[in-house]
Amino acid sequence: MDGHQASGIRDLPLTTIDGGTTTLAGYADRVLLVVNVASRCGLTPQYEALERLHRTYGPRGFSVLGFPSNQFLQELGSEEEIAEFCTTRYDVTFPLFARIKVNGRGRHPLYGELTRAPDATGKAGRVRWNFEKFVVTPDDRVFRFRPTTVPDDPAVVSVIESELERLGR
């Protein structure tokens, strides 16, 4: 599993959940797990494993980045409600961003790039559901995991650990 090469994703403008503007350039030296999240989904309990990964591997140069999306009509109405839900219900400390579209017209350019990466079966394209996961390496290789693959699945953890080891962390 070599990963799909994404281009230009570090410079795409992003909006943080509190309305600030940023890019992924500040995460250039980190292994990232980019996830489209939702607060009212059957997969929402995955927040627990996402937070565990963030806390476990964060000191070694890893970050989970959560991108709320109402694409599947399961996200709360405002960024404030999302942030409150994530911090009070799941004690989320990883960065959250403003709601975005991950498919179709109006899809955020970040997801335009990420969805070019194929999953383990070789299929690229649309995000299937909430909690689709993309591991992004510092050299912008992308490894894709579908929503029902839990964040701490051995396949996901293996990519994270091997990339951190490759970086000497």
Helices and strands as residue ranges (DSSP letters): E 4-5, G 9-11, E 14-15, E 21-22, G 24-27, E 31-37, H 46-57, G 58-60, E 62-68, H 79-90, H 109-114, E 133-136, E 141-145, H 154-166
